[in-house]
Amino acid sequence: MGNLDKNQTRKEPITFTGRTRSDAKRKALNYWYMNQNALAMSIREFSARLVLLPDGKSIVFYETPSA
């Protein structure tokens, strides 16, 4: 996973896939930690934009909040 530049934003969703739900969550949190300045959102805001997929091993992050 790469880091974002401060002026760079992502419009497409990002999928974090792991061996287990915990592994996927760890990858998502690591992404937030490494990019928190560029994302300009708290961990609470970031977490509100995460969606667990039905397979239970993938989490999707949407840049814009879900309705």
C-alpha positions as CSV (number, residue, x, y, z in Angstrom):
1,M,0.0,0.0,0.0
2,G,1.4,3.3,-1.0
3,N,1.1,6.6,0.8
4,L,-0.9,9.5,-0.5
5,D,0.6,12.9,-1.1
6,K,-1.1,15.8,0.7
7,N,-2.8,17.1,-2.4
8,Q,-3.8,13.7,-3.7
9,T,-7.2,12.2,-3.1
10,R,-8.7,8.9,-4.1
11,K,-12.2,8.7,-5.6
12,E,-12.5,5.0,-6.1
13,P,-13.1,2.7,-3.1
14,I,-10.1,0.9,-1.5
15,T,-10.5,-2.8,-0.5
16,F,-8.5,-4.3,2.3
17,T,-8.5,-8.1,2.2
18,G,-7.1,-10.4,4.8
19,R,-7.0,-14.0,5.9
20,T,-9.5,-13.1,8.6
21,R,-11.7,-10.1,9.5
22,S,-9.1,-9.0,12.1
23,D,-6.4,-9.1,9.4
24,A,-8.4,-7.0,7.1
25,K,-9.2,-4.5,9.9
26,R,-5.5,-4.3,10.7
27,K,-4.7,-3.5,7.1
28,A,-7.3,-0.8,7.0
29,L,-6.1,0.8,10.3
30,N,-2.5,0.7,9.1
31,Y,-3.6,2.5,5.9
32,W,-5.3,5.2,8.0
33,Y,-2.2,5.5,10.2
34,M,0.2,5.9,7.3
35,N,-2.1,8.4,5.4
36,Q,-3.9,10.2,8.2
37,N,-2.5,13.7,7.3
38,A,-3.4,13.3,3.6
39,L,-6.8,11.8,4.5
40,A,-7.5,14.7,6.9
41,M,-10.0,12.7,9.0
42,S,-10.0,11.2,12.4
43,I,-10.0,7.5,13.1
44,R,-13.7,7.8,13.9
45,E,-14.5,9.5,10.5
46,F,-12.4,6.9,8.7
47,S,-14.1,4.0,10.5
48,A,-17.5,5.4,9.6
49,R,-16.6,5.0,5.9
50,L,-15.6,1.3,6.2
51,V,-17.9,-1.5,5.1
52,L,-17.4,-5.1,5.9
53,L,-18.2,-7.3,2.8
54,P,-20.3,-10.5,3.2
55,D,-17.3,-12.7,2.8
56,G,-16.1,-11.5,6.2
57,K,-12.5,-11.1,5.1
58,S,-12.7,-7.9,3.1
59,I,-13.3,-4.3,4.2
60,V,-14.0,-1.5,1.7
61,F,-13.2,2.2,2.4
62,Y,-15.2,4.8,0.6
63,E,-13.7,8.3,0.4
64,T,-17.2,9.9,0.5
65,P,-19.5,8.9,3.3
66,S,-22.2,6.4,2.5
67,A,-25.8,7.6,2.6
